[in-house]
Amino acid sequence: MTDLNSLRTSLRSGEHVFADTLSFIAEGYDYQPQAFRNGDVDNAAGQNEGSCKTLGLALLEGLSDEDALLAFGEHYRSVQASPKATTTAISVR
């Protein structure tokens, strides 16, 4: 996957995996660890970096909320399949 349009197509395939999101970011962006807040959860710089990278990509490239969630791949699909579960992917919620 080499461009944003390819990423968007992959996101909507229903089979996108989170590792592909992280690879896309690593190949095309310079990442600097940042502290961030996701809902009620505070993350220090260097903590929960996958979410930081993915949410940063979404903001930088203007991804829709749905595409940002789809970028979490199997983790987001797991949350959708079990919306009441709280232990598998709290950062995606």
KASUL-V867662 format. One record per run of one state. SS is the DSSP state (A for helix, B for strand, O for the rest). FROM is the first residue (numbers start at 1). TO is the last residue. Records with the same first field share a line. If there is no record, write none. Layout:
SS->FROM-TO  FROM-TO
This chain:
O->1-3  12-17  29-35  39-40  44-48  62-64  71-73  82-89  93-93
A->4-11  18-28  49-61  65-70  74-81  90-92
B->36-38  41-43
